[in-house]
Amino acid sequence: MSFWLTTKRVARYGLIGFIRNGFISLSAILIMTITLFVISILMISSAALKSVLADLTSKVDVTVYFTTDASQDQIDQIRQSVEALPEVAGVSYISRDDALARFQERHKNDQLTMQALQGLGENPLGASLEIRAKETSQYETIARFLDAQQASGAGSGSAIDKVNFAQNKTTIDRLTNIIQTSRTLGVAIAIILGLASILIVFNTIRLAIYTSREEIGVMNLVGANPWYVRGPFMITGVLYGLVSAVLVLVILYPLTAWLGPTSERFFGTFNVLSYYTGSFAVLFFTILISGVALGALSSYLAVSRYLNT
């Protein structure tokens, strides 16, 4: 018997078993659909969290304030040394005039402060550098570098008045903890759901094998190829995952369309519908491959155990 003919027969028997065991198939599809749906929600939630954290992270920085008598050469030297650090994502320079304009804009309704500023007769603010790190956990390294420059008291380091890392440290630490916790929690939930899905589909396939035990016994007696015996159940498991994945993708579209405006108001810039349409290929292949892999693995383990008993 040719390989292709055997494969066609195995696929056909798998499809027949899938249809014949309607209630069992429905139960397996329901469980896998729930599992894949939760996985897809985790993916969307993770993307939303990353978007929010990226927005928050962009608003957090380490600011270096220079003395009012700092020369432009000293400021440029500090800026170049900071930009050379591998942890730094970007550096923005705020001149003394820009700092004064910002201060005046921020306190334009505070007459007492504005009168006091006018009474000074000169700009009391120094220039500054706003430094953004690639990761929130890297701000402390940058701050230590700047503190070392300031502590040296020589060269350009003497132009540094203060570094505001201590004021922002609490916010930075909280962001770092949120990022790390969300990643750990997401991985843990995915693993738990994966194991639960394998266990449930494993038992579902075992039940299907039990209902076909007489047919399997006859095939074993006549010396049927192990692939010929196991194949239909493997195909059935794959069909469970395939149908479940398609159902999840179909359910997600109206759900994300309904939640789109709400999610944008809640998360700021993140819209679940835009993410769904923009990342459909990633969602499609991730959910499809996850469903097929879980179904195939579960059925393989179930059939292997049955044939070894």
VMD Tcl script that draws the C-alpha trace (Angstrom):
set ca {
  {0.00 0.00 0.00}
  {1.50 3.32 -1.02}
  {2.30 6.01 1.52}
  {-0.12 8.49 -0.04}
  {-2.96 5.99 -0.13}
  {-2.37 5.12 3.53}
  {-2.27 8.80 4.44}
  {-5.56 9.45 2.63}
  {-7.24 6.57 4.42}
  {-5.88 7.64 7.80}
  {-7.09 11.21 7.20}
  {-10.49 9.97 6.12}
  {-10.88 7.70 9.16}
  {-9.76 10.59 11.37}
  {-12.42 12.84 9.87}
  {-15.04 10.10 10.22}
  {-14.09 9.63 13.87}
  {-14.26 13.38 14.40}
  {-17.79 13.51 13.02}
  {-18.99 10.22 14.50}
  {-17.95 11.08 18.05}
  {-19.97 14.28 17.89}
  {-20.48 14.88 21.60}
  {-16.89 13.99 22.47}
  {-15.58 16.20 19.66}
  {-17.82 19.06 20.77}
  {-16.52 18.78 24.33}
  {-12.90 18.77 23.20}
  {-13.46 21.72 20.85}
  {-15.19 23.68 23.62}
  {-12.31 23.16 26.04}
  {-9.66 23.97 23.44}
  {-11.61 27.01 22.28}
  {-11.67 28.35 25.83}
  {-7.95 27.65 26.23}
  {-6.99 29.29 22.94}
  {-9.31 32.19 23.61}
  {-7.64 32.85 26.96}
  {-4.23 32.61 25.27}
  {-5.34 35.16 22.67}
  {-6.64 37.45 25.42}
  {-3.27 37.13 27.14}
  {-1.54 38.17 23.91}
  {-3.80 41.20 23.50}
  {-3.50 42.12 27.19}
  {0.27 41.83 26.99}
  {0.32 44.12 23.95}
  {-1.92 46.62 25.76}
  {0.28 46.53 28.86}
  {3.41 47.02 26.78}
  {1.79 49.99 25.06}
  {0.83 51.59 28.37}
  {4.22 50.89 29.90}
  {6.00 52.26 26.83}
  {3.96 55.44 27.14}
  {4.73 55.72 30.85}
  {8.38 54.87 30.34}
  {8.72 57.61 27.71}
  {7.63 60.10 30.37}
  {10.21 58.93 32.91}
  {13.80 60.11 32.63}
  {16.92 61.07 34.51}
  {17.56 64.80 34.38}
  {21.00 66.34 34.84}
  {20.89 69.95 36.02}
  {23.94 72.11 35.37}
  {25.14 75.09 37.34}
  {24.27 78.53 35.96}
  {27.93 79.20 35.16}
  {28.48 75.93 33.29}
  {30.12 76.49 29.89}
  {28.71 75.06 26.69}
  {31.87 72.96 26.23}
  {31.36 71.31 29.63}
  {27.72 70.58 28.84}
  {28.65 69.13 25.44}
  {31.30 66.89 27.00}
  {28.80 65.48 29.50}
  {26.23 65.02 26.75}
  {28.67 63.14 24.50}
  {29.82 60.88 27.33}
  {26.20 60.05 28.25}
  {25.18 59.37 24.64}
  {28.09 56.92 24.40}
  {26.59 54.73 27.14}
  {24.97 51.54 25.73}
  {22.02 51.92 28.13}
  {20.98 55.32 26.77}
  {18.14 55.55 24.25}
  {18.15 59.32 23.80}
  {19.30 62.62 25.28}
  {17.45 65.94 25.03}
  {19.20 69.24 25.73}
  {17.32 72.04 27.48}
  {19.07 75.39 27.33}
  {18.84 78.03 30.07}
  {16.44 80.07 27.96}
  {14.25 77.04 27.26}
  {14.23 76.15 30.96}
  {13.14 79.69 31.83}
  {10.40 79.65 29.18}
  {9.09 76.33 30.54}
  {9.14 77.66 34.09}
  {7.25 80.78 33.10}
  {4.64 78.77 31.19}
  {4.17 76.40 34.12}
  {3.72 79.24 36.64}
  {2.03 81.84 34.46}
  {-1.01 81.93 36.79}
  {1.11 82.23 39.94}
  {1.56 86.00 40.30}
  {3.75 85.75 43.41}
  {6.23 83.42 41.71}
  {6.32 85.54 38.55}
  {6.97 88.72 40.56}
  {9.78 87.01 42.46}
  {11.31 85.88 39.17}
  {11.16 89.38 37.73}
  {12.73 90.74 40.90}
  {15.83 88.58 40.37}
  {16.65 90.47 37.20}
  {18.42 87.49 35.60}
  {17.77 83.88 34.66}
  {18.31 81.74 37.80}
  {17.96 78.43 35.95}
  {20.74 76.36 34.47}
  {20.75 74.16 31.40}
  {19.81 70.48 31.71}
  {19.88 67.12 29.93}
  {16.87 64.78 29.90}
  {18.11 61.21 29.51}
  {15.95 58.25 28.51}
  {17.16 54.68 28.99}
  {16.40 51.70 26.76}
  {15.02 49.80 29.77}
  {13.67 51.18 33.03}
  {16.08 48.92 34.94}
  {19.03 50.76 33.35}
  {18.33 54.20 34.84}
  {20.27 53.40 38.00}
  {23.40 52.57 35.98}
  {23.15 55.90 34.16}
  {22.60 57.76 37.44}
  {25.66 56.11 39.00}
  {27.77 57.20 36.03}
  {26.59 60.81 36.40}
  {27.11 60.77 40.17}
  {30.67 59.59 39.60}
  {31.23 62.43 37.14}
  {29.87 64.94 39.66}
  {31.84 63.48 42.57}
  {35.10 63.77 40.64}
  {34.72 67.56 40.78}
  {37.12 67.92 37.87}
  {36.63 68.93 34.25}
  {33.08 68.80 32.95}
  {31.89 66.99 36.09}
  {32.20 70.21 38.09}
  {29.44 71.73 35.93}
  {26.83 69.27 37.24}
  {24.59 70.76 39.90}
  {22.41 67.73 40.65}
  {20.93 64.54 39.18}
  {17.23 63.90 39.89}
  {17.35 60.10 39.81}
  {16.51 59.84 43.51}
  {13.24 61.72 42.98}
  {12.21 59.44 40.10}
  {13.57 56.19 41.57}
  {10.24 55.16 43.13}
  {8.38 55.57 39.84}
  {11.13 53.81 37.89}
  {11.24 50.89 40.35}
  {7.46 50.49 40.17}
  {7.54 50.43 36.36}
  {10.36 47.88 36.40}
  {8.44 45.65 38.84}
  {5.26 45.91 36.74}
  {7.14 44.89 33.59}
  {8.89 41.94 35.25}
  {5.75 40.76 37.06}
  {3.59 40.97 33.94}
  {6.09 38.93 31.93}
  {6.40 36.27 34.65}
  {2.64 36.10 35.18}
  {1.96 35.84 31.44}
  {4.41 32.95 31.02}
  {3.04 31.16 34.09}
  {-0.59 31.45 32.92}
  {0.34 30.26 29.42}
  {2.13 27.20 30.84}
  {-0.76 26.33 33.18}
  {-3.33 26.65 30.39}
  {-1.17 24.62 28.04}
  {-0.84 21.80 30.56}
  {-4.57 21.91 31.35}
  {-5.43 21.77 27.66}
  {-3.11 18.82 27.06}
  {-4.63 16.95 30.02}
  {-8.22 17.60 28.95}
  {-7.70 16.72 25.30}
  {-5.62 13.69 26.38}
  {-8.58 12.35 28.36}
  {-10.98 13.23 25.54}
  {-8.90 11.25 23.02}
  {-8.63 8.39 25.51}
  {-12.42 8.32 25.69}
  {-12.61 8.23 21.90}
  {-10.10 5.38 21.87}
  {-12.18 3.52 24.44}
  {-15.28 3.74 22.27}
  {-13.26 2.31 19.36}
  {-11.43 -0.33 21.40}
  {-12.90 -3.26 19.47}
  {-11.84 -1.85 16.09}
  {-8.36 -1.14 17.43}
  {-8.13 -4.66 18.85}
  {-9.02 -6.17 15.47}
  {-6.45 -4.01 13.66}
  {-3.77 -5.04 16.14}
  {-4.67 -8.71 15.69}
  {-4.32 -8.55 11.91}
  {-0.99 -6.73 12.22}
  {-2.00 -3.26 11.09}
  {0.74 -0.66 10.86}
  {0.97 1.40 14.11}
  {0.58 4.61 12.05}
  {-2.60 3.16 10.54}
  {-3.97 2.63 14.07}
  {-2.72 5.85 15.67}
  {-3.12 8.13 12.67}
  {-6.91 8.67 12.77}
  {-6.76 9.79 16.42}
  {-3.82 12.08 15.63}
  {-5.88 13.60 12.80}
  {-8.84 13.97 15.15}
  {-6.67 15.82 17.68}
  {-5.37 18.12 14.95}
  {-8.95 18.82 13.84}
  {-9.87 19.74 17.41}
  {-7.12 22.35 17.44}
  {-7.87 23.58 13.92}
  {-11.59 24.08 14.48}
  {-10.97 25.68 17.88}
  {-8.44 28.12 16.43}
  {-10.85 29.19 13.67}
  {-13.66 29.68 16.22}
  {-11.43 31.85 18.40}
  {-10.41 34.05 15.46}
  {-14.05 34.42 14.41}
  {-15.15 35.32 17.96}
  {-12.32 37.82 18.42}
  {-13.30 40.12 15.55}
  {-16.74 41.27 16.80}
  {-15.40 41.32 20.36}
  {-12.46 43.58 19.49}
  {-14.70 45.76 17.31}
  {-17.01 46.26 20.28}
  {-14.19 46.91 22.76}
  {-12.11 49.08 20.41}
  {-13.31 52.57 21.43}
  {-13.50 51.59 25.11}
  {-9.97 50.20 25.13}
  {-8.63 53.37 23.50}
  {-10.25 55.52 26.19}
  {-8.97 53.25 28.95}
  {-5.41 52.57 27.72}
  {-4.83 55.88 25.96}
  {-3.31 55.01 22.60}
  {-4.01 51.26 22.47}
  {-7.02 50.07 20.45}
  {-7.75 46.33 20.54}
  {-9.42 46.37 17.10}
  {-6.41 48.10 15.56}
  {-4.14 45.54 17.21}
  {-6.32 42.66 15.98}
  {-6.33 43.85 12.37}
  {-2.71 45.00 12.40}
  {-1.38 41.84 14.05}
  {-3.84 39.38 12.52}
  {-1.09 37.32 10.88}
  {0.72 36.91 14.21}
  {-2.50 36.05 16.05}
  {-3.61 33.68 13.30}
  {-0.41 31.65 13.18}
  {0.11 31.69 16.96}
  {-3.41 30.49 17.75}
  {-3.49 28.02 14.84}
  {-0.10 26.49 15.61}
  {-0.89 26.37 19.35}
  {-4.20 24.62 18.75}
  {-2.83 22.11 16.26}
  {0.24 21.41 18.40}
  {-1.79 20.90 21.57}
  {-4.28 18.63 19.81}
  {-1.58 16.58 18.08}
  {0.56 16.22 21.21}
  {-2.38 15.25 23.40}
  {-3.67 12.65 20.96}
  {-0.15 11.26 20.40}
  {0.39 10.80 24.14}
  {-3.06 9.23 24.57}
  {-2.66 6.79 21.68}
  {0.90 5.86 22.66}
  {-0.23 5.06 26.17}
  {-3.14 2.97 24.96}
  {-1.05 0.91 22.56}
  {1.58 0.28 25.22}
  {-0.91 -1.20 27.68}
}
mol new
graphics top color blue
foreach p $ca { graphics top sphere $p radius 0.5 }
foreach p [lrange $ca 0 end-1] q [lrange $ca 1 end] { graphics top cylinder $p $q radius 0.2 }
display resetview
